[in-house]
Amino acid sequence: MKNKALFNDTVQILVNAYLNNTLEPGNCHACAVGNIIAAKLNVKYDQHLKWIDRPVAWSGVFVTLSSKIAQVKRPWACTGEAQAQINTTGYSWQELARLEYAFERAPGGKTKEEWMFNGLMAVVEVLSQIHEMDEQTKTAAKRLLLAAQAG
């Protein structure tokens, strides 16, 4: 198991984002990665789910286009503010790119909320792989998301 504390912290950030309605597919400020970085930087959101007083620099390094299955990666852009934002998370840009892809490319669903929830479950799968979590820990994280959904 690699860094269970970071795994748990990341899952909690995503549960909070779901409960606080700051999670939105296709919005670099409010996607899964946007929420993880915002939480680590203590960035607040405006009414349009945009970061207040902070640019979103990390999305210059990787972005998952909703119109395509592919993910655009620009590792050479991982400098300055983009690198600083990524570094606050405890994950590499490659790991964050995997999380973003899982969130953005998760099965849609009948509603936006269902799409977000499917995305979060996909992110927990990838987080479990990154952190080499056992099945019990992964299942506990998914139960936490199910409890948040039942609300």
C-alpha positions as YAML, in Angstrom:
chain: A
units: angstrom
residues:
- id: 1
  name: MET
  ca: [0.00, 0.00, 0.00]
- id: 2
  name: LYS
  ca: [1.32, 3.40, -0.94]
- id: 3
  name: ASN
  ca: [0.33, 6.44, 1.12]
- id: 4
  name: LYS
  ca: [-3.06, 5.48, 2.51]
- id: 5
  name: ALA
  ca: [-3.36, 8.92, 4.15]
- id: 6
  name: LEU
  ca: [-3.13, 10.66, 0.75]
- id: 7
  name: PHE
  ca: [-5.64, 8.19, -0.69]
- id: 8
  name: ASN
  ca: [-8.11, 8.88, 2.13]
- id: 9
  name: ASP
  ca: [-7.56, 12.64, 1.93]
- id: 10
  name: THR
  ca: [-8.17, 12.65, -1.83]
- id: 11
  name: VAL
  ca: [-11.34, 10.57, -1.50]
- id: 12
  name: GLN
  ca: [-12.60, 12.96, 1.19]
- id: 13
  name: ILE
  ca: [-11.89, 15.98, -1.04]
- id: 14
  name: LEU
  ca: [-13.97, 14.39, -3.79]
- id: 15
  name: VAL
  ca: [-16.82, 13.48, -1.43]
- id: 16
  name: ASN
  ca: [-16.86, 17.07, -0.17]
- id: 17
  name: ALA
  ca: [-16.86, 18.39, -3.74]
- id: 18
  name: TYR
  ca: [-19.82, 16.15, -4.55]
- id: 19
  name: LEU
  ca: [-21.72, 17.22, -1.42]
- id: 20
  name: ASN
  ca: [-20.89, 20.92, -1.91]
- id: 21
  name: ASN
  ca: [-21.90, 20.88, -5.60]
- id: 22
  name: THR
  ca: [-18.47, 22.03, -6.77]
- id: 23
  name: LEU
  ca: [-17.98, 19.03, -9.02]
- id: 24
  name: GLU
  ca: [-18.63, 19.43, -12.73]
- id: 25
  name: PRO
  ca: [-17.39, 17.34, -15.66]
- id: 26
  name: GLY
  ca: [-15.85, 19.37, -18.46]
- id: 27
  name: ASN
  ca: [-14.92, 22.30, -16.18]
- id: 28
  name: CYS
  ca: [-11.18, 22.46, -15.42]
- id: 29
  name: HIS
  ca: [-11.92, 24.51, -12.30]
- id: 30
  name: ALA
  ca: [-14.43, 21.99, -10.93]
- id: 31
  name: CYS
  ca: [-13.59, 18.56, -12.38]
- id: 32
  name: ALA
  ca: [-12.09, 15.92, -10.10]
- id: 33
  name: VAL
  ca: [-8.53, 17.24, -10.54]
- id: 34
  name: GLY
  ca: [-9.70, 20.86, -10.30]
- id: 35
  name: ASN
  ca: [-11.33, 20.10, -6.95]
- id: 36
  name: ILE
  ca: [-8.28, 18.24, -5.64]
- id: 37
  name: ILE
  ca: [-5.99, 21.16, -6.51]
- id: 38
  name: ALA
  ca: [-8.49, 23.76, -5.26]
- id: 39
  name: ALA
  ca: [-8.72, 21.95, -1.91]
- id: 40
  name: LYS
  ca: [-4.94, 21.74, -1.57]
- id: 41
  name: LEU
  ca: [-4.59, 25.46, -2.40]
- id: 42
  name: ASN
  ca: [-7.65, 26.46, -0.35]
- id: 43
  name: VAL
  ca: [-9.17, 28.09, -3.44]
- id: 44
  name: LYS
  ca: [-12.82, 29.08, -3.26]
- id: 45
  name: TYR
  ca: [-15.37, 28.94, -6.09]
- id: 46
  name: ASP
  ca: [-17.65, 31.64, -7.49]
- id: 47
  name: GLN
  ca: [-21.28, 30.99, -8.46]
- id: 48
  name: HIS
  ca: [-20.15, 29.76, -11.92]
- id: 49
  name: LEU
  ca: [-17.77, 27.16, -10.41]
- id: 50
  name: LYS
  ca: [-14.69, 29.14, -11.38]
- id: 51
  name: TRP
  ca: [-11.75, 29.61, -9.02]
- id: 52
  name: ILE
  ca: [-11.72, 32.97, -7.25]
- id: 53
  name: ASP
  ca: [-8.48, 34.97, -7.58]
- id: 54
  name: ARG
  ca: [-6.43, 32.09, -8.99]
- id: 55
  name: PRO
  ca: [-5.74, 30.98, -12.57]
- id: 56
  name: VAL
  ca: [-6.15, 27.33, -13.55]
- id: 57
  name: ALA
  ca: [-2.64, 26.61, -14.79]
- id: 58
  name: TRP
  ca: [-2.53, 22.80, -14.45]
- id: 59
  name: SER
  ca: [-4.84, 22.29, -17.44]
- id: 60
  name: GLY
  ca: [-2.05, 23.46, -19.72]
- id: 61
  name: VAL
  ca: [-0.23, 20.21, -18.92]
- id: 62
  name: PHE
  ca: [-3.07, 17.79, -19.69]
- id: 63
  name: VAL
  ca: [-6.72, 17.99, -20.63]
- id: 64
  name: THR
  ca: [-9.34, 15.43, -21.58]
- id: 65
  name: LEU
  ca: [-11.46, 16.74, -24.41]
- id: 66
  name: SER
  ca: [-15.14, 15.90, -24.08]
- id: 67
  name: SER
  ca: [-15.54, 15.81, -27.85]
- id: 68
  name: LYS
  ca: [-12.83, 13.17, -28.27]
- id: 69
  name: ILE
  ca: [-11.71, 10.06, -26.47]
- id: 70
  name: ALA
  ca: [-8.10, 11.23, -26.48]
- id: 71
  name: GLN
  ca: [-6.32, 13.18, -23.81]
- id: 72
  name: VAL
  ca: [-3.96, 15.99, -24.78]
- id: 73
  name: LYS
  ca: [-0.71, 15.89, -22.80]
- id: 74
  name: ARG
  ca: [1.92, 18.63, -22.80]
- id: 75
  name: PRO
  ca: [4.57, 17.57, -20.26]
- id: 76
  name: TRP
  ca: [6.85, 20.44, -21.30]
- id: 77
  name: ALA
  ca: [4.20, 22.82, -19.87]
- id: 78
  name: CYS
  ca: [4.68, 21.41, -16.36]
- id: 79
  name: THR
  ca: [6.58, 24.45, -15.13]
- id: 80
  name: GLY
  ca: [5.92, 27.51, -13.02]
- id: 81
  name: GLU
  ca: [2.37, 27.88, -11.71]
- id: 82
  name: ALA
  ca: [1.16, 24.69, -13.43]
- id: 83
  name: GLN
  ca: [3.86, 22.65, -11.71]
- id: 84
  name: ALA
  ca: [3.20, 24.37, -8.37]
- id: 85
  name: GLN
  ca: [-0.50, 23.54, -8.58]
- id: 86
  name: ILE
  ca: [0.20, 19.91, -9.47]
- id: 87
  name: ASN
  ca: [2.86, 19.56, -6.77]
- id: 88
  name: THR
  ca: [0.45, 20.59, -4.00]
- id: 89
  name: THR
  ca: [-1.56, 17.40, -4.57]
- id: 90
  name: GLY
  ca: [1.08, 14.80, -3.77]
- id: 91
  name: TYR
  ca: [0.55, 13.26, -7.22]
- id: 92
  name: SER
  ca: [2.59, 13.43, -10.40]
- id: 93
  name: TRP
  ca: [1.06, 15.09, -13.44]
- id: 94
  name: GLN
  ca: [0.79, 11.63, -15.02]
- id: 95
  name: GLU
  ca: [-1.24, 10.32, -12.06]
- id: 96
  name: LEU
  ca: [-3.51, 13.36, -12.11]
- id: 97
  name: ALA
  ca: [-3.97, 12.87, -15.86]
- id: 98
  name: ARG
  ca: [-5.16, 9.32, -15.16]
- id: 99
  name: LEU
  ca: [-7.63, 10.61, -12.57]
- id: 100
  name: GLU
  ca: [-8.94, 13.26, -14.91]
- id: 101
  name: TYR
  ca: [-9.36, 10.82, -17.77]
- id: 102
  name: ALA
  ca: [-11.27, 8.39, -15.52]
- id: 103
  name: PHE
  ca: [-13.59, 11.18, -14.34]
- id: 104
  name: GLU
  ca: [-14.22, 12.76, -17.73]
- id: 105
  name: ARG
  ca: [-14.61, 9.51, -19.68]
- id: 106
  name: ALA
  ca: [-16.81, 7.65, -17.19]
- id: 107
  name: PRO
  ca: [-20.13, 6.34, -18.49]
- id: 108
  name: GLY
  ca: [-22.65, 9.15, -18.81]
- id: 109
  name: GLY
  ca: [-25.92, 8.18, -17.23]
- id: 110
  name: LYS
  ca: [-29.37, 9.68, -17.41]
- id: 111
  name: THR
  ca: [-28.54, 12.81, -15.41]
- id: 112
  name: LYS
  ca: [-25.54, 15.06, -14.79]
- id: 113
  name: GLU
  ca: [-25.48, 13.84, -11.19]
- id: 114
  name: GLU
  ca: [-25.32, 10.22, -12.34]
- id: 115
  name: TRP
  ca: [-22.45, 11.13, -14.68]
- id: 116
  name: MET
  ca: [-20.58, 12.82, -11.81]
- id: 117
  name: PHE
  ca: [-21.15, 9.85, -9.54]
- id: 118
  name: ASN
  ca: [-19.96, 7.39, -12.22]
- id: 119
  name: GLY
  ca: [-16.91, 9.60, -12.66]
- id: 120
  name: LEU
  ca: [-16.15, 9.56, -8.95]
- id: 121
  name: MET
  ca: [-16.43, 5.79, -8.81]
- id: 122
  name: ALA
  ca: [-14.01, 5.59, -11.76]
- id: 123
  name: VAL
  ca: [-11.62, 7.96, -9.98]
- id: 124
  name: VAL
  ca: [-11.67, 5.75, -6.86]
- id: 125
  name: GLU
  ca: [-10.72, 2.79, -9.07]
- id: 126
  name: VAL
  ca: [-7.72, 4.69, -10.44]
- id: 127
  name: LEU
  ca: [-6.76, 6.04, -7.00]
- id: 128
  name: SER
  ca: [-6.84, 2.46, -5.71]
- id: 129
  name: GLN
  ca: [-4.45, 1.43, -8.47]
- id: 130
  name: ILE
  ca: [-2.11, 4.38, -7.90]
- id: 131
  name: HIS
  ca: [-1.96, 3.73, -4.16]
- id: 132
  name: GLU
  ca: [-2.03, -0.08, -4.49]
- id: 133
  name: MET
  ca: [-4.97, -0.27, -2.09]
- id: 134
  name: ASP
  ca: [-6.46, -3.55, -1.02]
- id: 135
  name: GLU
  ca: [-10.01, -4.45, -1.97]
- id: 136
  name: GLN
  ca: [-11.34, -3.65, 1.51]
- id: 137
  name: THR
  ca: [-9.99, -0.08, 1.44]
- id: 138
  name: LYS
  ca: [-11.30, 0.49, -2.07]
- id: 139
  name: THR
  ca: [-14.73, -0.84, -1.10]
- id: 140
  name: ALA
  ca: [-14.80, 1.42, 1.98]
- id: 141
  name: ALA
  ca: [-14.05, 4.44, -0.20]
- id: 142
  name: LYS
  ca: [-16.83, 3.51, -2.61]
- id: 143
  name: ARG
  ca: [-19.24, 3.10, 0.33]
- id: 144
  name: LEU
  ca: [-18.37, 6.62, 1.43]
- id: 145
  name: LEU
  ca: [-19.34, 7.88, -2.03]
- id: 146
  name: LEU
  ca: [-22.56, 5.85, -1.95]
- id: 147
  name: ALA
  ca: [-23.42, 7.37, 1.43]
- id: 148
  name: ALA
  ca: [-22.79, 10.86, 0.03]
- id: 149
  name: GLN
  ca: [-25.01, 10.09, -2.94]
- id: 150
  name: ALA
  ca: [-27.82, 8.84, -0.66]
- id: 151
  name: GLY
  ca: [-27.28, 12.04, 1.22]
...
